[in-house]
Amino acid sequence: MDETKLIRNVVISRTDNIGDVVLTLPLAGILKEYIPEVKIFFLGKKYTEPIISASKHIDHFLNWDLLKDSKNLASEFNKNKIDTIFHVFPNREIAKAAFTAKVKNRIGTNRRIFHWLYCNKKVNLTRKNSQLHESQLNTILLSPINITKAFSLSDLSSYYGLSKFKSLNRNFINLIDSSKFNLILHPKSKGSAREWSKKNFIDLANSLSGKEYQIFFSGSKEEQPFIENEIIPYCNSSKSIAGIFDLPEFISFINLCDGLIANSTGPLHIASALGKKTIGLYPPIKSMTPQRWAPVGFNANFIVGKSSIENQNCQNPCLVTQNCVCMNSILPKNVIDIISTWRKNLE
């Protein structure tokens, strides 16, 4: 029997960070392709709602910050007649709520003990030792409903469906120079990734600024003093956009730009999902490598730093979180070599 014929209301549950959420969005596009009439609910943290709601494949957002009590969540599942849930990011309370609500298809990996209690369709999936990318690993959770295609990263790039954007204030739109390649540099990561040095970002910006490129430095409100006091004064003609946008506005602004360069952070994944020319900067640490966490998009690129241990990944765990030698083995010239292959679309 074709399992998909009985599926009408689906929850995709991913209650962690923006980059992880972006890499999960293709699931919604795949489900819509195989089950056109399905309604998709995405359960996530409130702060990730803007990127989730930007996808045309998502019908409803469920705010985990408001529904953390399993009784409230079970009630929400019943109200929306949820028949299928994919536990992409395992969470005991969410699994319990789906069980309590008697959701017909409760799908999760067999690697969590609580999934043996609360899930009735378990997938033999280990992320830690897999050679697959995170976004590909997510698609394996579709196998219990007979969606078993081995999706390539190129395949997944077409399933984001990002098309619903917040209108920008004219003052923000006017920052864009349509005669130049508008490039965002995002140097910080809120501690979630290894960071390329401030000096490297400054040297890169100064190498590019001029007739061909308009350089923007982005960051959060908390990172604004760092950008404006420690970077902008040393850059020839770069502009700070740190702290001036909320997330929906930042997504819209990225969509107006041509490219973005960053460490392994949410904005990198957003830009890649939008089809922008991107370069992700990665350390040679097994748990952080692009094999698992590379940006996924039609114009996505990445560079991996070289370990000080010859022909090996960095020591695990890596104890150097600041001034990472491996990250700084990536030279501005290495980044420029990729940028030089880009061509601005003037159409």
C-alpha positions in Angstrom: 0.0 0.0 0.0 1.2 3.5 -0.9 1.7 5.2 2.5 1.6 8.7 1.0 -2.0 8.3 0.0 -3.2 8.5 3.6 -1.0 11.4 4.6 -2.7 14.8 4.9 -1.2 16.8 7.8 2.5 16.6 8.6 4.7 18.1 11.3 8.4 18.5 10.6 10.0 19.0 14.0 13.4 20.8 14.2 13.8 22.9 17.3 17.4 23.9 17.1 19.3 26.6 15.2 18.8 28.5 12.0 21.5 26.7 9.9 20.1 23.3 10.9 16.5 24.5 10.1 17.6 25.8 6.7 19.1 22.4 5.9 15.8 20.7 6.9 13.5 22.9 4.7 14.0 20.7 1.6 12.0 18.0 3.4 8.9 20.2 2.9 9.6 20.6 -0.8 10.0 16.9 -1.3 6.8 16.1 0.6 4.9 18.6 -1.5 6.2 17.0 -4.7 5.2 13.5 -3.6 2.0 14.5 -1.8 0.8 17.7 -3.5 -2.3 18.1 -1.2 -0.4 17.7 2.0 -0.4 20.5 4.7 3.0 21.0 6.3 3.4 22.3 9.8 6.9 23.2 10.9 7.6 23.0 14.7 10.6 25.2 15.6 11.9 27.9 17.9 10.3 31.4 17.5 13.5 33.0 16.3 13.7 30.6 13.3 10.2 31.4 12.2 11.2 34.0 9.6 13.2 31.6 7.5 10.7 28.8 7.9 7.8 31.1 6.9 9.7 32.3 3.9 9.3 28.9 2.3 6.2 28.4 0.1 6.2 24.8 1.1 5.4 25.5 4.8 1.7 26.0 5.5 1.8 26.7 9.2 4.5 27.5 11.8 4.2 25.9 15.3 6.0 27.9 18.0 7.9 25.5 20.2 8.6 28.4 22.7 4.9 28.6 23.4 4.0 24.9 23.1 6.8 23.3 25.3 4.3 21.6 27.6 3.6 18.2 26.0 -0.1 18.5 26.9 -0.4 21.8 25.0 1.5 20.3 22.1 -0.7 17.2 22.0 -3.8 19.3 22.0 -2.3 21.3 19.1 -1.6 18.1 17.1 -5.2 17.0 17.7 -6.6 20.3 16.7 -4.7 20.3 13.4 -5.5 16.6 12.7 -1.8 15.7 12.5 -1.3 12.2 11.1 2.5 12.2 10.6 5.4 13.7 12.4 9.1 13.6 11.5 11.4 14.0 14.5 14.3 15.5 12.7 15.8 16.9 15.9 15.0 14.4 18.6 13.1 15.8 21.7 11.5 13.7 24.4 8.6 16.1 25.1 7.7 16.4 21.4 7.9 12.6 20.9 5.7 12.2 24.0 3.2 14.7 22.8 2.8 13.0 19.4 2.3 9.7 21.2 -0.3 11.2 23.5 -2.1 12.7 20.5 -2.1 9.3 18.8 -0.4 10.7 15.7 -0.6 7.8 13.2 3.0 8.0 11.8 5.5 8.9 14.5 8.9 8.8 12.7 12.3 9.1 14.3 15.7 7.4 14.4 16.3 4.3 16.5 19.2 5.9 18.3 17.2 7.5 21.0 15.7 5.4 23.8 12.6 7.6 24.0 11.9 7.0 20.4 11.5 3.3 21.2 8.8 4.4 23.7 7.0 7.0 21.6 7.8 6.4 17.8 6.1 3.6 15.9 8.3 3.9 12.8 11.9 4.0 13.6 14.7 4.6 11.1 18.1 3.0 11.4 20.1 6.2 11.1 23.3 7.3 12.8 24.4 10.8 11.9 27.8 10.8 13.8 29.5 8.3 11.6 27.7 8.8 8.3 29.4 10.0 5.1 26.3 11.9 4.1 25.5 15.6 4.4 23.1 16.7 7.1 20.5 17.6 4.5 20.8 14.2 2.9 20.5 12.5 6.3 17.3 14.3 6.9 15.7 12.7 3.8 16.3 9.2 5.1 13.6 9.9 7.6 11.1 9.8 4.7 11.7 6.1 4.0 8.9 4.9 6.3 6.4 6.6 3.9 8.1 5.1 0.8 10.1 8.1 -0.3 13.4 6.4 -0.7 15.2 8.3 -3.4 18.9 9.0 -2.7 18.8 12.8 -3.1 22.0 14.5 -4.2 23.0 17.9 -2.8 22.1 19.4 -6.2 18.7 17.8 -6.0 18.1 19.3 -2.6 19.0 22.8 -3.7 15.8 23.0 -5.7 13.5 22.1 -2.8 13.8 25.1 -0.4 11.0 27.1 -1.9 12.1 30.4 -0.4 9.9 33.0 -2.0 8.0 34.9 0.7 10.0 37.9 1.8 9.4 41.0 4.0 9.3 44.3 2.1 12.3 46.4 2.8 12.4 50.1 3.8 13.6 52.2 0.8 16.6 53.3 2.9 17.7 49.7 3.0 17.1 49.1 -0.7 19.2 52.2 -1.5 22.2 50.6 0.1 22.5 48.3 -2.9 24.6 49.5 -5.7 23.2 47.9 -8.8 26.3 48.7 -10.8 28.5 46.5 -8.5 28.6 43.0 -7.1 27.0 43.4 -3.7 28.9 41.2 -1.3 28.2 40.5 2.4 31.0 39.5 4.8 29.7 38.0 8.0 32.7 37.6 10.3 31.2 36.4 13.6 29.3 33.3 14.6 28.0 33.8 18.2 30.5 31.1 19.2 28.8 28.4 17.1 31.7 28.0 14.6 35.4 28.4 14.3 36.1 31.9 13.0 38.3 33.3 10.4 40.4 36.2 11.8 39.4 39.8 11.8 42.5 40.7 9.9 41.7 38.2 7.1 38.2 39.7 6.7 39.7 43.2 6.6 42.3 42.2 4.1 39.7 40.5 1.9 37.4 43.6 2.0 40.3 45.9 1.0 41.3 43.7 -1.8 37.8 43.7 -3.3 36.5 47.2 -2.6 36.5 49.5 -5.6 34.7 49.8 -8.9 33.5 46.2 -9.0 32.4 45.4 -5.5 30.2 46.9 -2.8 31.2 45.3 0.5 28.9 45.0 3.5 29.8 43.7 7.0 26.9 42.1 8.7 26.3 41.0 12.3 23.9 41.0 15.1 23.0 44.0 17.4 25.5 42.6 19.9 28.2 42.3 17.3 27.6 45.9 16.0 30.3 47.5 18.2 32.9 45.0 17.0 32.0 45.6 13.3 31.9 49.3 13.6 34.9 49.8 15.9 37.3 47.1 15.0 36.6 46.5 11.3 35.0 49.4 9.4 37.7 52.0 10.4 40.3 49.8 8.7 38.4 49.1 5.5 38.6 51.5 2.5 35.0 51.7 1.5 33.0 48.9 3.2 29.7 49.6 4.9 28.4 48.2 8.2 24.9 46.7 8.2 25.4 45.1 11.6 22.4 45.4 13.9 20.2 47.4 11.5 17.9 44.5 10.4 15.6 42.1 12.1 15.8 38.6 10.7 13.0 38.9 8.1 14.7 42.1 6.8 18.1 40.5 6.8 16.8 37.6 4.7 15.3 40.1 2.3 18.5 42.1 2.1 20.6 38.9 1.5 18.1 38.2 -1.3 18.9 41.6 -2.9 22.7 41.0 -2.7 24.8 38.9 -5.0 26.9 36.9 -2.5 27.9 36.2 1.0 31.1 34.9 2.7 31.0 33.6 6.3 32.1 31.0 8.7 29.7 28.0 9.2 26.8 30.0 10.4 23.0 30.5 9.8 23.5 33.5 7.3 25.7 31.3 5.1 23.0 28.6 4.9 20.3 31.2 4.2 22.3 32.8 1.4 23.0 29.5 -0.2 19.4 28.4 0.0 18.5 31.7 -1.7 20.8 30.7 -4.6 23.4 33.4 -3.8 27.1 32.9 -4.5 28.5 31.9 -1.2 31.8 30.7 0.3 31.8 28.9 3.7 35.0 28.9 5.7 35.5 25.6 7.7 38.0 24.1 10.1 39.4 20.6 9.5 37.5 19.2 12.5 35.5 16.1 11.8 32.3 17.2 13.5 32.4 20.6 11.7 33.6 19.6 8.2 31.7 20.6 5.0 31.1 16.9 4.3 28.4 17.2 6.9 27.7 20.9 7.1 28.5 22.6 3.8 26.1 25.2 2.4 23.7 23.6 0.0 22.7 25.7 -3.0 23.3 26.0 -6.7 26.1 28.6 -6.2 27.6 27.4 -2.9 31.3 26.9 -2.3 33.5 26.2 0.7 37.1 26.2 1.8 38.6 24.0 4.5 41.6 25.1 6.6 44.6 22.9 6.8 45.4 21.1 10.1 48.7 21.7 11.8 48.8 17.9 12.1 49.9 16.8 8.6 47.3 14.9 6.5 44.9 14.7 9.5 41.9 16.4 10.9 42.4 18.6 14.0 42.7 16.9 17.4 39.3 15.9 18.8 38.2 17.7 20.9 39.9 20.8 19.5 40.9 23.0 22.5 41.6 26.2 20.4 38.4 28.2 20.0 40.1 31.6 19.5 42.7 32.5 16.9 42.4 29.1 15.2 45.6 28.4 13.3 43.8 25.9 11.0 41.1 28.5 10.0 43.7 31.1 9.4 45.6 28.9 7.1 42.9 29.9 4.7 44.3 33.0 3.0 42.3 36.0 1.5 43.9 35.0 -1.8 42.2 31.6 -1.6 38.8 33.3 -1.2 39.6 35.8 -4.0 40.4 32.9 -6.3 36.9 31.6 -6.0 35.3 35.1 -6.2 37.2 35.8 -9.4 35.2 33.0 -11.1 31.9 34.6 -10.2 30.1 36.8 -12.7 27.5 39.3 -11.7 24.1 38.6 -13.2 23.1 42.0 -14.7 19.9 40.8 -16.3 
